[in-house]
Amino acid sequence: MSRKLLTNKQRLATCHSTRVARERARHRAGCLSPAHNLDQISPRRSKEHTETLLDGCTLKELWDDLRIVGDIIPFTSDFPRADIHELISMDLLHQIIKGTFKDHVVDWVEEYIRTVHEPAEAERILADVDRRRDCCHASVSGAAQFPVGRGFKQWTGNDSKGMKVYLPAIAGRVPPEVEQTVAHITEFCHLVRRSVIDEDTLLAIDATVERFHQARKIFQLIRPNGFSLPRQHSMVHYSPLIQAFGAPNSLCSSITESEHIKAVKKPYRRPSRNKPLGQILLTNQRLDKLGAARVDFTARGMLDGALLPLPPPLPQSEPPPDHDDEHVDQGDVAGPMCFGEVKLAKTYVRKVPRDVHHLAVHIGQPRLQELIQRFLYDQLNPDARVPGAEAPMADCPEFEECVFMYSSARAVFYAPSDVCGVGGMHHERIRATTLWYRGPPRYNCVFLEHDPDAPGFRGLHAARVHLLFRFKYQGTDYPCTLIHWFSPYGDEPCPDTGLWRVTSDFIRGRPHERAIAVVHVDTLLRAAHLIGMAGKEFLPLTDFDSSNTLNAFNAFYVNKYADHDSHEIAF
């Protein structure tokens, strides 16, 4: 029997039509809103309502008016305590992330730009947006780098990689209403993705949906027939569905189609994740060989019985070993929930000066010794410190000790909404190195907590790490970091993007000298993701990339959408 071969385009069209039909079927099975007016808020369907319609309507009327197939009876119809309409849960990936965000809003933004601008100018703007999402943010744990010219291709996966940087990339290139539409749908995606949802979160979800419906009216220019779309209409049902089924977290109807997790995701997480394609292919090749060898050894009877004696079990009082791989940027932490902490790497950097004067010259920070002395004064005299004022150098202790430089620090914190261990613990790597994979330097940004009672970003500081080091003074070990401060721009987040903005701090009277300080690593909370504010300016086409973003811009967005923990602490 011959089979008709489909092209890739035909396969995509078939898959798309299948998904659309599935979404419409899910809508019809769960909601009474008519298909031509999904903006209308209607109650959910019920078993009693369907049985009443079957008794009073013909099959043609059921299909033409309500799109109900009357001659197909659900298998749960005879169950006394089961209602098929109450068994249909939400689908975050296909309804919201890939459906509403990627297939609707992102396409609308591009179509809007092409509609309101001349073709040449529209292409120039879209090319600049493409450059922004790659060049306006530096390398940081969990944030994907998108090669220029490939557009936003990665929308699925961990937190939707493209969603993390899309809003700052279009900021300034589109009207405020378009920015607000993208901001509201991004906010909705992160709210419903939380592992714990309380009554305040449910109210925030409903308010975000309402603001999204108001802001998307600007797209009537390209959608004159309205927004009767089943995927977007599903957003209004998420609050009752969450109350019925619990927090969806990463719930997806394609969980059974997850073979790519074994073939792509797990091999991706094993190596360093730098240019991972070749490493993924090599890992799969070796796993296939191991699998073939296991089958052959089993057939020969070579795996019968115990080959090696089992290791003795660990004592109950001894915790499991902590595998701290310095090449892994982030991931889960096994074990129960514990107090978060930041620790320097296990080994210090070799072949660098340990004398404080020579190290200052090596890193290009001539004030290093002075800053360490001021840090020691604050540590030794915690009650004498005046906020915002520096102690006189005459009162600061002398310092001539050896200094050990480190290339990274490991932050462990509670983040149950992200990839975490059983206890909800997550870890990520904060790096300060002059050479990152034989390329440009990498100096990450961090959050520091200064007011635990203030909500969100109001209780945090943003800074950039320039040096991680350790020294001993009077028998006490001091793990420290040299940071450059950022100050909030205004008292509220940006009204269009909903993101906080920060600017680089400079010493008063010396506008070209950045404000730096030495702080204890215990004051660090976790890594931060800052994205340069390009506004309406076009990025230079040459001699500009992500490695010099933090030096090229003076103002930055604090990206609370970098991951779900950032969304919960930097709002």
C-alpha positions in Angstrom: 0.0 0.0 0.0 1.4 3.4 -1.0 1.4 6.2 1.5 1.0 9.9 0.6 4.1 11.7 1.7 3.5 15.1 3.3 5.9 18.0 3.1 7.0 19.7 6.3 4.7 22.6 5.6 1.8 20.3 5.2 2.7 18.5 8.4 2.8 21.8 10.3 -0.6 22.8 8.8 -2.1 19.5 9.8 -0.7 19.7 13.3 -2.0 23.3 13.6 -5.5 22.4 12.4 -5.5 19.4 14.9 -4.5 21.7 17.7 -7.2 24.3 16.8 -9.8 21.5 16.6 -8.7 20.2 20.0 -8.9 23.7 21.5 -12.4 24.2 20.1 -13.5 20.8 21.4 -12.1 21.7 24.9 -13.9 25.0 24.8 -17.2 23.4 23.7 -16.9 20.8 26.4 -16.3 23.2 29.2 -18.0 26.6 28.4 -21.4 27.9 27.3 -20.0 31.0 25.5 -21.0 31.0 21.8 -18.1 30.5 19.3 -18.8 33.8 17.6 -18.6 35.8 20.9 -16.1 34.4 23.2 -15.7 37.7 25.0 -19.0 37.0 26.7 -18.5 35.5 30.1 -20.7 32.4 30.5 -20.9 29.6 33.1 -19.3 26.2 32.5 -21.2 23.4 31.0 -22.7 20.7 33.2 -24.0 17.1 32.8 -27.6 18.3 33.6 -27.4 21.0 31.0 -26.2 18.6 28.3 -28.9 16.0 29.2 -31.6 18.7 28.9 -30.4 19.7 25.5 -30.4 16.1 24.3 -34.0 15.7 25.3 -35.3 19.0 23.7 -33.2 19.4 20.6 -32.5 17.6 17.4 -29.1 16.4 16.4 -28.9 19.1 13.7 -29.8 21.8 16.1 -27.3 20.6 18.6 -24.5 20.7 16.1 -25.5 23.9 14.2 -26.2 26.0 17.3 -24.1 24.5 20.0 -21.5 22.4 18.2 -22.5 19.3 20.3 -22.4 15.9 18.7 -25.6 14.5 20.2 -25.2 10.9 19.1 -21.9 10.4 21.0 -22.5 9.8 24.7 -19.5 10.2 27.1 -18.4 7.1 28.9 -19.0 8.9 32.2 -22.7 9.7 31.6 -23.9 6.7 33.7 -21.4 7.4 36.5 -23.4 8.8 39.4 -20.7 11.1 40.7 -18.7 11.9 37.5 -19.2 14.8 35.1 -17.1 14.8 32.0 -17.3 18.7 31.9 -15.5 18.8 35.3 -12.7 16.5 34.3 -11.2 18.9 31.7 -8.2 20.7 33.2 -6.1 23.6 31.9 -3.2 23.2 29.4 -0.5 25.8 30.0 1.7 25.0 27.1 -0.8 24.8 24.3 -3.4 27.3 25.6 -1.2 30.0 27.0 2.5 29.9 26.3 2.5 28.5 22.8 -1.1 29.3 21.9 -1.9 32.8 23.2 1.6 34.2 23.6 3.5 32.8 20.6 0.8 32.1 18.0 -1.3 35.1 18.8 0.4 38.0 20.6 3.9 37.7 19.1 2.5 37.3 15.6 0.2 40.3 16.1 3.1 42.5 17.2 5.1 41.6 14.1 2.0 42.1 11.9 1.3 45.5 13.6 4.8 46.7 12.9 4.5 45.7 9.3 1.1 47.4 9.0 2.0 50.8 10.5 5.4 51.2 8.9 6.7 51.1 5.4 8.1 47.7 4.3 11.8 48.8 4.5 11.3 50.5 7.9 9.4 47.6 9.3 12.2 45.2 8.3 14.7 47.5 9.9 12.7 47.6 13.2 12.2 43.8 13.2 16.0 43.3 12.6 16.7 45.7 15.5 14.4 43.7 17.8 16.2 40.6 16.7 19.5 42.2 17.7 18.1 43.5 21.0 17.1 40.1 22.3 20.7 38.9 21.8 22.8 42.0 22.5 20.9 43.8 25.3 21.4 41.2 28.0 24.6 39.6 29.2 25.1 35.9 29.9 23.3 34.7 33.0 22.2 31.4 34.4 18.9 30.3 32.8 18.7 33.0 30.2 19.2 31.7 26.7 21.3 33.6 24.1 19.6 33.8 20.7 22.0 34.1 17.7 21.2 37.2 15.6 19.1 36.5 12.5 17.2 33.5 13.9 14.4 35.3 15.6 12.6 34.0 18.7 12.5 30.3 18.1 12.5 28.9 21.6 9.1 29.4 23.2 8.7 26.1 24.9 10.9 24.4 27.5 12.0 25.8 30.9 10.0 29.0 31.4 9.7 29.6 27.7 13.1 31.0 26.8 11.9 33.6 24.3 9.3 35.0 26.7 12.1 36.0 29.2 13.5 38.7 26.9 10.8 39.5 24.4 9.2 42.4 26.4 12.4 44.5 26.8 13.3 43.7 23.2 10.2 45.5 21.8 10.1 48.3 24.4 10.4 51.6 22.6 9.7 50.1 19.2 5.9 49.7 19.6 3.2 51.9 21.2 2.7 51.6 25.0 -0.6 49.6 24.5 1.3 46.9 22.7 4.0 46.8 25.4 1.2 46.5 28.0 -0.5 43.7 26.1 2.7 41.7 26.1 3.4 42.6 29.7 0.0 41.4 30.9 0.1 38.1 29.0 3.6 37.5 30.3 2.5 38.3 33.9 -0.4 35.9 33.5 1.8 33.1 32.4 4.1 33.5 35.5 1.2 33.9 37.9 -0.6 30.7 36.9 2.8 28.8 36.8 3.5 29.3 40.5 3.7 26.2 42.6 1.6 27.8 45.4 -1.4 29.9 44.5 -3.4 31.7 47.3 -6.4 34.0 47.2 -4.3 37.1 46.5 -2.8 35.3 43.5 -6.2 34.4 42.2 -7.3 38.0 42.4 -4.1 39.1 40.6 -4.8 36.5 37.9 -8.3 37.9 37.3 -7.1 41.5 37.3 -4.3 40.6 34.8 -6.8 39.0 32.5 -9.0 42.1 32.6 -6.1 44.4 31.9 -5.0 42.1 29.0 -8.4 42.4 27.4 -8.3 46.2 27.7 -4.8 46.5 26.3 -5.2 44.1 23.3 -7.8 46.5 21.7 -5.0 48.2 19.9 -4.7 45.1 17.7 -8.2 45.8 16.3 -6.2 47.5 13.5 -5.1 44.1 12.3 -8.0 42.1 13.7 -11.2 44.0 12.8 -13.3 41.0 13.5 -12.5 40.9 17.2 -10.8 38.4 19.5 -13.1 35.3 19.6 -10.3 32.9 20.1 -10.8 29.7 22.3 -7.2 29.8 23.6 -7.5 33.4 24.8 -11.0 32.8 26.2 -9.6 29.9 28.3 -7.7 32.5 30.4 -11.0 33.7 32.1 -11.5 30.1 33.3 -8.1 29.6 35.0 -9.2 30.9 38.4 -12.0 28.4 38.8 -9.9 25.6 37.2 -7.1 26.3 39.7 -9.6 26.1 42.5 -10.9 22.8 41.2 -7.6 21.1 40.2 -5.0 23.0 42.3 -1.9 24.8 41.1 -1.2 23.7 37.5 2.6 24.4 37.8 3.8 23.0 34.4 0.7 21.0 33.5 0.5 20.2 29.8 -1.6 17.8 27.8 1.4 16.5 25.9 3.0 14.9 29.0 2.6 11.6 27.3 4.5 12.9 24.2 7.6 13.6 26.2 10.1 11.3 24.6 12.2 14.4 23.7 13.0 14.8 27.4 15.2 11.7 27.3 16.7 12.5 23.9 17.3 16.3 24.3 16.6 17.8 27.7 18.5 15.3 29.9 21.5 15.1 27.6 21.5 18.9 27.5 21.6 19.2 31.3 24.6 16.8 31.6 27.5 18.8 30.0 28.5 22.4 30.4 25.6 23.6 28.1 28.0 25.8 26.1 27.4 25.0 22.4 25.5 21.9 23.5 24.4 20.3 20.2 27.6 18.3 19.6 27.6 17.2 23.3 24.0 16.1 23.1 24.6 14.0 20.0 27.7 12.4 21.6 25.7 11.7 24.8 22.9 10.0 22.8 25.4 8.0 20.8 27.1 6.7 23.9 23.7 6.0 25.6 22.6 4.0 22.5 25.9 2.0 22.7 25.4 1.3 26.4 21.8 0.2 25.7 22.9 -2.1 23.0 25.7 -3.5 25.2 23.2 -4.1 28.0 20.9 -6.1 25.7 23.8 -8.2 24.5 25.1 -8.8 28.0 21.7 -9.8 29.2 21.2 -12.2 26.4 24.6 -13.8 27.2 23.6 -14.1 30.9 26.4 -11.8 32.0 24.2 -9.6 34.1 22.7 -12.4 36.2 23.5 -11.9 39.9 25.3 -9.2 41.8 28.5 -8.0 40.0 29.8 -5.8 42.8 29.0 -5.7 46.5 26.6 -2.9 47.4 28.1 0.1 49.3 27.2 0.4 52.9 24.3 2.8 53.5 24.9 6.3 54.9 24.2 6.8 58.6 20.8 8.5 59.2 22.5 11.5 60.8 24.8 12.1 57.8 23.3 14.1 54.9 23.7 13.0 51.3 26.8 14.3 49.5 26.3 17.6 47.8 27.6 17.3 44.2 28.7 20.9 43.4 29.8 20.9 39.8 31.3 24.3 39.0 30.5 23.9 35.3 26.7 23.6 35.9 25.0 27.0 36.0 21.8 26.1 37.7 19.6 23.1 38.7 17.9 21.3 41.6 19.3 20.6 45.0 18.6 17.3 46.6 17.5 17.1 50.2 15.0 19.0 52.4 14.3 22.7 52.5 16.9 24.7 54.4 18.1 28.2 54.8 19.5 29.6 51.6 23.1 30.6 51.4 25.9 31.8 49.0 29.3 30.1 49.1 32.4 30.6 47.1 33.7 27.9 44.8 35.7 25.1 46.2 39.0 26.1 44.6 40.5 29.5 44.2 42.0 30.8 40.9 45.7 29.9 40.4 48.4 32.0 38.8 47.0 35.3 40.0 48.6 37.7 42.5 47.7 37.2 46.2 49.2 40.4 47.4 46.4 43.0 47.7 48.4 45.7 45.8 49.3 43.4 42.9 45.8 42.0 42.7 44.4 45.5 42.5 46.6 46.2 39.5 45.7 42.8 38.0 42.0 43.5 38.1 42.2 47.2 37.3 40.7 48.3 40.7 43.3 50.6 42.4 41.0 51.2 45.4 40.7 47.5 46.3 42.8 47.9 49.5 40.9 50.9 50.6 37.6 49.2 50.1 38.7 46.2 52.0 39.7 48.4 54.9 36.3 50.1 54.9 34.6 46.7 54.8 36.7 45.6 57.8 35.7 48.7 59.8 32.0 48.0 59.1 32.5 44.4 60.2 34.4 45.2 63.4 32.1 48.2 64.3 28.6 47.3 63.2 27.0 49.7 65.6 29.1 52.7 64.6 28.2 52.6 60.9 26.1 55.5 59.6 24.0 54.5 56.6 25.2 56.3 53.4 28.4 57.6 55.0 31.9 56.3 54.8 34.2 56.0 57.8 37.4 58.1 57.8 40.4 56.2 56.6 42.2 57.0 59.8 39.8 54.9 61.7 39.9 51.9 59.3 42.3 49.0 60.2 45.4 48.3 58.2 45.3 45.5 55.8 48.2 43.7 54.2 46.9 40.1 54.2 46.9 37.6 51.3 43.8 37.6 49.1 42.5 34.5 47.3 40.5 35.1 44.1 37.6 32.9 43.0 35.8 32.6 39.7 32.3 31.8 40.9 30.0 31.5 43.9 27.1 29.1 44.4 23.7 30.5 45.5 21.3 28.0 47.1 17.8 29.2 47.8 14.1 28.0 48.0 12.4 28.2 44.6 9.7 25.5 44.3 8.2 27.0 41.1 11.5 26.3 39.2 13.4 23.1 38.7 14.2 22.1 42.2 14.7 19.1 44.5 12.2 17.4 46.8 12.6 20.2 49.4 12.1 22.9 46.8 15.8 24.0 46.8 17.4 25.4 43.7 21.0 26.4 43.0 22.6 28.7 40.5 26.1 29.9 39.8 27.2 33.5 40.1 30.3 34.1 38.0 33.1 36.7 38.0 35.7 35.6 35.5 37.9 37.4 33.0 37.7 34.5 30.5 34.5 32.6 29.9 35.0 29.5 27.6 37.9 31.3 25.8 35.7 34.2 25.1 34.8 37.5 26.7 34.7 38.1 30.5 31.6 37.3 32.5 30.6 39.3 35.5 27.1 38.5 36.7 24.6 40.8 38.4 23.1 40.0 41.8 20.3 40.9 44.2 21.2 42.0 47.7 18.5 42.3 50.4 18.5 45.5 52.4 15.0 45.7 53.8 13.2 42.3 54.5 10.0 44.1 55.4 9.6 46.0 52.0 7.7 44.2 49.3 9.3 43.0 46.1 12.2 44.9 44.6 11.7 47.8 47.1 13.5 45.6 49.6 16.4 44.7 47.2 19.5 46.3 45.8 20.9 45.4 42.3 24.6 45.2 41.8 27.2 43.7 39.5 29.9 41.4 40.8 33.5 42.4 39.7 35.5 40.1 42.0 34.9 37.2 44.3 37.7 36.7 46.9 38.5 35.5 50.4 41.0 36.6 53.1 41.7 36.1 56.8 41.9 38.9 59.3 42.7 38.3 63.0 41.8 34.7 62.6 38.4 35.3 61.0 37.7 34.1 57.5 35.9 36.7 55.2 34.4 35.6 51.9 33.7 38.8 50.0 32.8 40.3 46.7 33.6 43.6 45.0 30.4 45.0 43.5 29.3 48.0 41.4 26.0 49.5 42.6 22.8 50.3 40.6 20.1 52.7 41.8 16.4 52.4 41.1 15.0 54.8 38.5 11.9 56.1 40.1 9.7 54.8 42.9 7.5 52.6 40.8 8.0 50.1 38.0 7.7 51.2 34.3 4.0 51.7 33.7 4.2 50.1 30.3 6.4 47.0 30.8 5.8 46.6 34.6 9.6 46.1 35.1 11.7 48.0 37.5 14.4 50.2 36.0 17.9 50.8 37.5 20.8 53.1 36.5 24.5 52.7 37.1 25.9 54.5 40.2 28.9 56.9 39.8 30.9 58.7 42.5 29.6 62.2 43.1 31.9 64.7 41.5 33.6 62.0 39.4 31.1 61.1 36.7 33.3 58.5 35.0 34.2 56.5 38.1 31.7 53.8 39.1 30.5 53.5 42.7 32.0 50.2 44.0 32.2 48.6 47.4 33.3 45.4 49.2 30.5 43.4 50.8 30.2 40.0 52.5 28.9 37.1 50.3 26.2 36.5 53.0 24.5 39.7 51.8 24.0 38.2 48.3 20.6 36.7 47.7 20.9 35.3 44.2 21.8 36.3 40.6 19.9 39.1 38.8 19.1 39.6 35.2 19.5 43.1 33.8 18.6 44.0 30.3 19.8 47.3 28.7 17.1 49.9 27.8 17.6 50.8 24.2 14.5 52.9 23.9 13.9 54.2 20.3 17.5 54.0 19.3 18.8 51.4 16.9 21.7 49.3 18.1 25.0 49.5 16.2 25.3 46.8 13.6 29.0 46.2 14.4 31.3 46.1 17.4 28.5 45.5 19.8 27.4 42.2 21.5 26.1 40.9 24.7 29.6 40.8 26.4 29.7 44.6 26.7 26.0 45.2 27.4 26.5 46.1 31.1 29.2 48.7 30.1 27.4 50.1 27.1 24.1 51.0 28.8 23.5 53.3 31.7 19.9 52.2 32.3 18.5 48.7 32.6 15.3 46.7 33.1 15.3 44.4 36.1 14.0 41.3 34.4 11.6 39.7 36.8 10.7 37.2 34.1 14.1 35.6 34.1 12.6 32.7 36.1 9.8 32.1 38.5 11.7 32.9 41.6 12.7 36.3 40.2 9.1 36.9 39.4 8.1 36.3 43.1 10.9 38.5 44.6 11.5 41.3 42.1 7.9 42.4 41.4 
